[in-house]
Amino acid sequence: MAEGRARPGRKSPRSPKASIKRKVTSAGGVVFRGCRRPRVLLIMPAKGRRRRWSLPKGRVEPGERNWQTARREVREETGAIVKVLDPIEWVRYYFVAHDEEGVEVNKRVHYFLMRYEGGELRPQLEEVRRVRWVPVEEAERLLAFENERRVFRAALERWRKRCRNTR
């Protein structure tokens, strides 16, 4: 199955001040449990003053495949053991790193549909403030960014289709 595509025209505006550019590739997951009353796993990142809910994700390490990174990052950030089911899509966005003056980051994130297999939920405190199972009816409202809401909707559609096919 081919990976999804970013929507043209949905990129964050580039900073006119950034003189150095850096590309970053990350991967993450949309983790579900339950078919009758599905829930999705969300995190609240520890960085920043704002309390925003997000999907777990992190940087691809050398030698890792995107799906391996997604599975590892979900486990590290949340404590959840997951099974990777399908690629969903990838998104691209730009931002200026606050830790380095004028570095524009071009970030590409590959997302995967995942099923919760076990593990005790616990946030990776250096990076994650909170971890929570959320009813799917609430998740779209809680997710802070439109690109993650779009990924969530696509993943939920696939999850529901899988649930119907297993009955």
C-alpha positions as CSV (number, residue, x, y, z in Angstrom):
1,M,0.0,0.0,0.0
2,A,1.4,3.4,-1.0
3,E,1.9,6.1,1.5
4,G,-0.4,9.1,1.4
5,R,0.5,12.5,0.0
6,A,0.5,15.9,1.6
7,R,-2.1,18.3,0.4
8,P,-0.7,21.0,-1.9
9,G,-1.1,24.5,-0.4
10,R,-1.4,23.3,3.2
11,K,2.2,24.2,4.2
12,S,2.9,26.5,7.0
13,P,4.3,29.9,5.8
14,R,8.0,30.0,5.5
15,S,9.9,32.5,7.6
16,P,11.6,35.2,5.6
17,K,14.3,35.6,8.3
18,A,15.5,32.0,8.2
19,S,18.9,31.7,6.6
20,I,19.7,28.1,7.4
21,K,17.4,25.3,6.4
22,R,17.2,21.8,7.9
23,K,15.2,18.8,6.8
24,V,13.8,16.4,9.4
25,T,11.9,13.2,8.9
26,S,9.7,11.9,11.7
27,A,7.1,9.1,12.0
28,G,4.2,8.5,14.3
29,G,1.0,6.7,14.9
30,V,-2.7,6.9,15.3
31,V,-3.3,4.2,17.9
32,F,-6.8,2.8,18.4
33,R,-8.3,0.3,20.8
34,G,-11.8,-1.1,20.7
35,C,-14.3,-1.4,17.9
36,R,-17.7,-0.9,19.6
37,R,-16.6,2.2,21.5
38,P,-13.2,3.1,19.9
39,R,-10.7,5.2,21.6
40,V,-7.5,6.9,20.3
41,L,-4.3,7.5,22.2
42,L,-3.2,11.2,22.4
43,I,-0.3,12.9,24.0
44,M,0.3,16.4,25.4
45,P,3.9,17.4,24.6
46,A,5.9,18.8,27.5
47,K,7.5,21.5,25.4
48,G,5.8,24.9,25.2
49,R,3.5,26.8,27.5
50,R,0.3,25.9,25.6
51,R,-1.4,22.6,26.5
52,R,-2.1,21.0,23.1
53,W,-3.1,17.4,22.4
54,S,-1.2,15.7,19.6
55,L,-0.4,12.3,18.0
56,P,2.7,10.6,19.2
57,K,5.7,10.9,16.8
58,G,9.4,11.4,16.7
59,R,12.5,11.6,14.6
60,V,13.6,8.7,12.3
61,E,17.0,7.3,13.5
62,P,19.7,6.2,11.0
63,G,18.9,2.7,9.7
64,E,15.3,2.7,10.8
65,R,12.3,2.4,8.5
66,N,9.5,4.9,9.0
67,W,7.1,2.2,10.5
68,Q,9.8,1.1,13.0
69,T,10.3,4.7,14.1
70,A,6.5,5.1,14.6
71,R,6.3,2.0,16.7
72,R,9.3,2.9,18.8
73,E,8.2,6.5,19.3
74,V,4.7,5.4,20.4
75,R,6.3,3.0,22.9
76,E,8.8,5.6,24.2
77,E,6.4,8.5,24.5
78,T,3.4,6.5,25.9
79,G,4.4,3.1,27.2
80,A,1.9,1.5,24.7
81,I,2.9,-1.7,22.8
82,V,1.3,-1.4,19.4
83,K,1.0,-3.3,16.1
84,V,1.5,-1.3,12.9
85,L,-1.3,-2.0,10.5
86,D,-1.1,0.4,7.6
87,P,0.5,3.6,6.4
88,I,-2.0,6.5,6.5
89,E,-0.4,9.5,4.9
90,W,2.4,11.9,5.4
91,V,2.3,15.6,6.1
92,R,4.9,18.4,5.7
93,Y,5.2,21.6,7.6
94,Y,7.8,24.3,8.2
95,F,8.7,26.1,11.4
96,V,11.6,28.2,12.7
97,A,13.5,26.4,15.5
98,H,13.5,28.5,18.7
99,D,16.7,26.9,20.1
100,E,18.8,28.1,17.1
101,E,18.6,31.6,15.6
102,G,17.1,31.6,12.1
103,V,17.0,27.8,11.4
104,E,14.0,26.9,9.2
105,V,12.9,23.3,9.7
106,N,11.2,21.5,6.8
107,K,9.6,18.6,8.7
108,R,7.9,15.6,7.0
109,V,6.0,13.2,9.3
110,H,4.8,9.7,8.2
111,Y,1.8,8.5,10.1
112,F,0.6,4.8,10.5
113,L,-2.6,3.2,11.7
114,M,-1.9,1.2,14.8
115,R,-3.7,-1.2,17.2
116,Y,-3.0,-1.2,20.9
117,E,-1.6,-4.5,22.0
118,G,-0.7,-3.8,25.7
119,G,1.6,-2.0,28.0
120,E,1.0,0.4,30.8
121,L,0.4,4.0,29.8
122,R,3.1,6.4,31.2
123,P,4.3,9.6,29.7
124,Q,8.0,10.0,28.8
125,L,8.3,13.0,31.1
126,E,11.2,14.7,29.2
127,E,9.0,15.0,26.1
128,V,5.4,14.2,27.2
129,R,3.3,15.9,29.8
130,R,0.2,13.6,29.6
131,V,-1.0,10.5,27.8
132,R,-4.7,9.7,27.5
133,W,-7.2,7.4,25.8
134,V,-9.8,9.6,24.2
135,P,-13.2,8.6,22.8
136,V,-13.0,9.1,19.0
137,E,-15.9,11.6,19.2
138,E,-13.7,14.0,21.2
139,A,-10.4,13.5,19.5
140,E,-10.9,15.8,16.5
141,R,-11.9,18.6,18.8
142,L,-8.9,18.1,21.0
143,L,-6.2,17.8,18.4
144,A,-4.4,21.1,18.0
145,F,-3.4,21.1,14.3
146,E,-5.5,20.6,11.2
147,N,-2.9,18.3,9.6
148,E,-3.2,15.9,12.6
149,R,-7.1,16.2,12.5
150,R,-7.0,15.2,8.8
151,V,-4.7,12.2,9.6
152,F,-6.9,11.2,12.5
153,R,-10.0,11.3,10.3
154,A,-8.3,9.1,7.6
155,A,-7.1,6.7,10.3
156,L,-10.5,6.5,11.9
157,E,-12.2,5.6,8.6
158,R,-9.7,2.8,8.1
159,W,-10.1,1.6,11.7
160,R,-13.9,1.4,11.4
161,K,-13.6,-0.5,8.1
162,R,-11.3,-3.0,9.8
163,C,-13.7,-3.3,12.7
164,R,-16.6,-4.0,10.3
165,N,-14.6,-6.6,8.4
166,T,-13.7,-8.6,11.6
167,R,-17.3,-9.2,12.7
